[in-house]
Amino acid sequence: NEIFNSAKKIYPLRKAEVEKTKVLKTPENLGKQVESSNISSG
């Protein structure tokens, strides 16, 4: 039961990671990502 509960916590995170990598792989978003990281770094 504890394993199931921890899996329930982990799964949404995994899913979010997958979505993130999908987004990062698209070229236009890659450009945006670079821009935003440059802005945040000053």
N, CA, C and O atoms as a CHARMM CRD file, in Angstrom:
* protein
*
  168
    1    1 ASN  N      0.83400  -1.21200   0.00000 PROA 1      0.00000
    2    1 ASN  CA     0.00000   0.00000   0.00000 PROA 1      0.00000
    3    1 ASN  C      0.86400   1.25600   0.00000 PROA 1      0.00000
    4    1 ASN  O      0.56500   2.22300  -0.70000 PROA 1      0.00000
    5    2 GLU  N      1.94200   1.23500   0.79300 PROA 2      0.00000
    6    2 GLU  CA     2.83400   2.39600   0.81700 PROA 2      0.00000
    7    2 GLU  C      3.49600   2.60300  -0.53900 PROA 2      0.00000
    8    2 GLU  O      3.66900   3.73200  -0.99800 PROA 2      0.00000
    9    3 ILE  N      3.86200   1.49600  -1.16600 PROA 3      0.00000
   10    3 ILE  CA     4.46800   1.57400  -2.49800 PROA 3      0.00000
   11    3 ILE  C      3.50600   2.24100  -3.46600 PROA 3      0.00000
   12    3 ILE  O      3.89300   3.09300  -4.26600 PROA 3      0.00000
   13    4 PHE  N      2.24700   1.83800  -3.37800 PROA 4      0.00000
   14    4 PHE  CA     1.23100   2.41000  -4.25800 PROA 4      0.00000
   15    4 PHE  C      1.09900   3.90700  -4.03100 PROA 4      0.00000
   16    4 PHE  O      0.97700   4.67500  -4.98600 PROA 4      0.00000
   17    5 ASN  N      1.12400   4.32700  -2.76400 PROA 5      0.00000
   18    5 ASN  CA     0.99300   5.74500  -2.44600 PROA 5      0.00000
   19    5 ASN  C      2.17600   6.55200  -2.97600 PROA 5      0.00000
   20    5 ASN  O      1.99300   7.63500  -3.53300 PROA 5      0.00000
   21    6 SER  N      3.37800   6.02700  -2.80400 PROA 6      0.00000
   22    6 SER  CA     4.55100   6.73600  -3.30500 PROA 6      0.00000
   23    6 SER  C      4.54700   6.77200  -4.82800 PROA 6      0.00000
   24    6 SER  O      4.97100   7.75400  -5.43700 PROA 6      0.00000
   25    7 ALA  N      4.06200   5.68900  -5.43700 PROA 7      0.00000
   26    7 ALA  CA     3.96800   5.65600  -6.89700 PROA 7      0.00000
   27    7 ALA  C      2.98700   6.71500  -7.38000 PROA 7      0.00000
   28    7 ALA  O      3.20200   7.35800  -8.40700 PROA 7      0.00000
   29    8 LYS  N      1.91100   6.88500  -6.62500 PROA 8      0.00000
   30    8 LYS  CA     0.90700   7.88800  -6.97800 PROA 8      0.00000
   31    8 LYS  C      1.52100   9.28300  -6.94000 PROA 8      0.00000
   32    8 LYS  O      1.16400  10.14900  -7.73900 PROA 8      0.00000
   33    9 LYS  N      2.45200   9.49700  -6.00100 PROA 9      0.00000
   34    9 LYS  CA     3.12300  10.79700  -5.91300 PROA 9      0.00000
   35    9 LYS  C      4.11100  10.97600  -7.06000 PROA 9      0.00000
   36    9 LYS  O      4.20500  12.04900  -7.65600 PROA 9      0.00000
   37   10 ILE  N      4.84200   9.91200  -7.35700 PROA 10     0.00000
   38   10 ILE  CA     5.90900   9.98500  -8.36000 PROA 10     0.00000
   39   10 ILE  C      5.35500  10.10400  -9.76900 PROA 10     0.00000
   40   10 ILE  O      5.88500  10.85400 -10.58900 PROA 10     0.00000
   41   11 TYR  N      4.28700   9.36500 -10.05300 PROA 11     0.00000
   42   11 TYR  CA     3.78500   9.30500 -11.42700 PROA 11     0.00000
   43   11 TYR  C      3.48000  10.66400 -12.04800 PROA 11     0.00000
   44   11 TYR  O      3.92200  10.92100 -13.16800 PROA 11     0.00000
   45   12 PRO  N      2.74300  11.54500 -11.36800 PROA 12     0.00000
   46   12 PRO  CA     2.47100  12.86200 -11.96100 PROA 12     0.00000
   47   12 PRO  C      3.76000  13.63100 -12.26500 PROA 12     0.00000
   48   12 PRO  O      3.84100  14.34900 -13.26200 PROA 12     0.00000
   49   13 LEU  N      4.75400  13.47600 -11.40700 PROA 13     0.00000
   50   13 LEU  CA     6.03400  14.14100 -11.63800 PROA 13     0.00000
   51   13 LEU  C      6.68700  13.61500 -12.90500 PROA 13     0.00000
   52   13 LEU  O      7.18200  14.38000 -13.73300 PROA 13     0.00000
   53   14 ARG  N      6.68000  12.28600 -13.04000 PROA 14     0.00000
   54   14 ARG  CA     7.23500  11.66000 -14.23900 PROA 14     0.00000
   55   14 ARG  C      6.54000  12.20200 -15.47600 PROA 14     0.00000
   56   14 ARG  O      7.18000  12.55600 -16.46600 PROA 14     0.00000
   57   15 LYS  N      5.21800  12.25800 -15.39900 PROA 15     0.00000
   58   15 LYS  CA     4.41700  12.71300 -16.52300 PROA 15     0.00000
   59   15 LYS  C      4.79200  14.15100 -16.87500 PROA 15     0.00000
   60   15 LYS  O      4.91700  14.49700 -18.05000 PROA 15     0.00000
   61   16 ALA  N      4.96800  14.97700 -15.85800 PROA 16     0.00000
   62   16 ALA  CA     5.34300  16.37100 -16.06300 PROA 16     0.00000
   63   16 ALA  C      6.71200  16.45500 -16.72800 PROA 16     0.00000
   64   16 ALA  O      6.92600  17.26600 -17.62800 PROA 16     0.00000
   65   17 GLU  N      7.63400  15.61300 -16.27800 PROA 17     0.00000
   66   17 GLU  CA     8.97200  15.58300 -16.87700 PROA 17     0.00000
   67   17 GLU  C      8.89400  15.24900 -18.35900 PROA 17     0.00000
   68   17 GLU  O      9.55300  15.88000 -19.18500 PROA 17     0.00000
   69   18 VAL  N      8.07800  14.24800 -18.68700 PROA 18     0.00000
   70   18 VAL  CA     7.92800  13.83500 -20.08500 PROA 18     0.00000
   71   18 VAL  C      7.37100  14.98000 -20.91200 PROA 18     0.00000
   72   18 VAL  O      7.86100  15.25900 -22.00700 PROA 18     0.00000
   73   19 GLU  N      6.34300  15.64500 -20.38600 PROA 19     0.00000
   74   19 GLU  CA     5.74700  16.78700 -21.09100 PROA 19     0.00000
   75   19 GLU  C      6.80300  17.86300 -21.30300 PROA 19     0.00000
   76   19 GLU  O      6.89000  18.46300 -22.37400 PROA 19     0.00000
   77   20 LYS  N      7.60200  18.10000 -20.26900 PROA 20     0.00000
   78   20 LYS  CA     8.63200  19.13000 -20.34400 PROA 20     0.00000
   79   20 LYS  C      9.62800  18.81800 -21.44800 PROA 20     0.00000
   80   20 LYS  O      9.97500  19.69300 -22.24200 PROA 20     0.00000
   81   21 THR  N     10.09200  17.56600 -21.50000 PROA 21     0.00000
   82   21 THR  CA    11.07900  17.20300 -22.51100 PROA 21     0.00000
   83   21 THR  C     10.48400  17.29900 -23.90800 PROA 21     0.00000
   84   21 THR  O     11.17300  17.68000 -24.85400 PROA 21     0.00000
   85   22 LYS  N      9.20300  16.95400 -24.04200 PROA 22     0.00000
   86   22 LYS  CA     8.53800  17.08300 -25.34300 PROA 22     0.00000
   87   22 LYS  C      8.53400  18.53900 -25.77600 PROA 22     0.00000
   88   22 LYS  O      8.81600  18.85900 -26.93100 PROA 22     0.00000
   89   23 VAL  N      8.21300  19.41100 -24.83600 PROA 23     0.00000
   90   23 VAL  CA     8.15600  20.84600 -25.12400 PROA 23     0.00000
   91   23 VAL  C      9.54600  21.36000 -25.48600 PROA 23     0.00000
   92   23 VAL  O      9.70300  22.13900 -26.42600 PROA 23     0.00000
   93   24 LEU  N     10.54800  20.92200 -24.73800 PROA 24     0.00000
   94   24 LEU  CA    11.91500  21.38700 -24.97000 PROA 24     0.00000
   95   24 LEU  C     12.44200  20.95000 -26.32900 PROA 24     0.00000
   96   24 LEU  O     13.28100  21.62500 -26.92600 PROA 24     0.00000
   97   25 LYS  N     11.94200  19.81100 -26.81300 PROA 25     0.00000
   98   25 LYS  CA    12.46100  19.28700 -28.07200 PROA 25     0.00000
   99   25 LYS  C     11.94900  20.04600 -29.28900 PROA 25     0.00000
  100   25 LYS  O     12.55200  19.96400 -30.35900 PROA 25     0.00000
  101   26 THR  N     10.85000  20.78400 -29.15000 PROA 26     0.00000
  102   26 THR  CA    10.35300  21.54200 -30.29800 PROA 26     0.00000
  103   26 THR  C     11.22300  22.78300 -30.48600 PROA 26     0.00000
  104   26 THR  O     11.46700  23.51000 -29.52400 PROA 26     0.00000
  105   27 PRO  N     11.69100  23.03600 -31.69900 PROA 27     0.00000
  106   27 PRO  CA    12.68000  24.09000 -31.97400 PROA 27     0.00000
  107   27 PRO  C     12.25100  25.47300 -31.49800 PROA 27     0.00000
  108   27 PRO  O     13.05800  26.20100 -30.92100 PROA 27     0.00000
  109   28 GLU  N     10.98800  25.84800 -31.73200 PROA 28     0.00000
  110   28 GLU  CA    10.56700  27.19900 -31.35900 PROA 28     0.00000
  111   28 GLU  C     10.61000  27.38400 -29.85300 PROA 28     0.00000
  112   28 GLU  O     10.96600  28.45500 -29.36300 PROA 28     0.00000
  113   29 ASN  N     10.24500  26.32900 -29.11200 PROA 29     0.00000
  114   29 ASN  CA    10.30400  26.41000 -27.66400 PROA 29     0.00000
  115   29 ASN  C     11.74400  26.39400 -27.17100 PROA 29     0.00000
  116   29 ASN  O     12.05400  26.96700 -26.12600 PROA 29     0.00000
  117   30 LEU  N     12.61300  25.74500 -27.91200 PROA 30     0.00000
  118   30 LEU  CA    14.02400  25.73000 -27.56900 PROA 30     0.00000
  119   30 LEU  C     14.55700  27.16400 -27.58000 PROA 30     0.00000
  120   30 LEU  O     15.30000  27.56600 -26.68500 PROA 30     0.00000
  121   31 GLY  N     14.17400  27.92200 -28.59400 PROA 31     0.00000
  122   31 GLY  CA    14.56900  29.32300 -28.67900 PROA 31     0.00000
  123   31 GLY  C     14.04900  30.12500 -27.50600 PROA 31     0.00000
  124   31 GLY  O     14.77700  30.92000 -26.91200 PROA 31     0.00000
  125   32 LYS  N     12.78100  29.91200 -27.17400 PROA 32     0.00000
  126   32 LYS  CA    12.18400  30.61400 -26.04000 PROA 32     0.00000
  127   32 LYS  C     12.91400  30.26800 -24.75400 PROA 32     0.00000
  128   32 LYS  O     13.16700  31.13300 -23.91500 PROA 32     0.00000
  129   33 GLN  N     13.24900  28.99100 -24.60900 PROA 33     0.00000
  130   33 GLN  CA    13.91700  28.51500 -23.40600 PROA 33     0.00000
  131   33 GLN  C     15.25200  29.23500 -23.22700 PROA 33     0.00000
  132   33 GLN  O     15.58900  29.67500 -22.12800 PROA 33     0.00000
  133   34 VAL  N     16.00300  29.34800 -24.31800 PROA 34     0.00000
  134   34 VAL  CA    17.30600  30.01100 -24.27300 PROA 34     0.00000
  135   34 VAL  C     17.13200  31.48000 -23.90800 PROA 34     0.00000
  136   34 VAL  O     17.85800  32.01000 -23.06600 PROA 34     0.00000
  137   35 GLU  N     16.16500  32.13300 -24.54700 PROA 35     0.00000
  138   35 GLU  CA    15.89400  33.53900 -24.25400 PROA 35     0.00000
  139   35 GLU  C     15.57700  33.74700 -22.78400 PROA 35     0.00000
  140   35 GLU  O     16.16300  34.60800 -22.12900 PROA 35     0.00000
  141   36 SER  N     14.64400  32.95200 -22.27000 PROA 36     0.00000
  142   36 SER  CA    14.20400  33.13200 -20.88800 PROA 36     0.00000
  143   36 SER  C     15.34400  32.84800 -19.90500 PROA 36     0.00000
  144   36 SER  O     15.44400  33.50300 -18.86800 PROA 36     0.00000
  145   37 SER  N     16.19700  31.88200 -20.22500 PROA 37     0.00000
  146   37 SER  CA    17.30100  31.58200 -19.32200 PROA 37     0.00000
  147   37 SER  C     18.32300  32.71800 -19.34600 PROA 37     0.00000
  148   37 SER  O     18.94100  33.01700 -18.32500 PROA 37     0.00000
  149   38 ASN  N     18.50100  33.34900 -20.50300 PROA 38     0.00000
  150   38 ASN  CA    19.39800  34.49300 -20.59000 PROA 38     0.00000
  151   38 ASN  C     18.85900  35.66900 -19.78700 PROA 38     0.00000
  152   38 ASN  O     19.61100  36.36100 -19.10100 PROA 38     0.00000
  153   39 ILE  N     17.55300  35.88900 -19.87800 PROA 39     0.00000
  154   39 ILE  CA    16.91600  36.98000 -19.14500 PROA 39     0.00000
  155   39 ILE  C     17.04800  36.74200 -17.64000 PROA 39     0.00000
  156   39 ILE  O     17.39600  37.65800 -16.89500 PROA 39     0.00000
  157   40 SER  N     16.77300  35.52700 -17.19400 PROA 40     0.00000
  158   40 SER  CA    16.78800  35.23300 -15.76200 PROA 40     0.00000
  159   40 SER  C     18.20900  35.30800 -15.19700 PROA 40     0.00000
  160   40 SER  O     18.39000  35.62900 -14.02200 PROA 40     0.00000
  161   41 SER  N     19.21500  35.01500 -16.02500 PROA 41     0.00000
  162   41 SER  CA    20.59100  35.07300 -15.54400 PROA 41     0.00000
  163   41 SER  C     21.11800  36.50800 -15.52800 PROA 41     0.00000
  164   41 SER  O     22.20500  36.76400 -15.01100 PROA 41     0.00000
  165   42 GLY  N     20.35600  37.43600 -16.08800 PROA 42     0.00000
  166   42 GLY  CA    20.74600  38.83200 -16.04100 PROA 42     0.00000
  167   42 GLY  C     21.37200  39.24200 -17.32800 PROA 42     0.00000
  168   42 GLY  O     21.77000  40.39700 -17.48100 PROA 42     0.00000
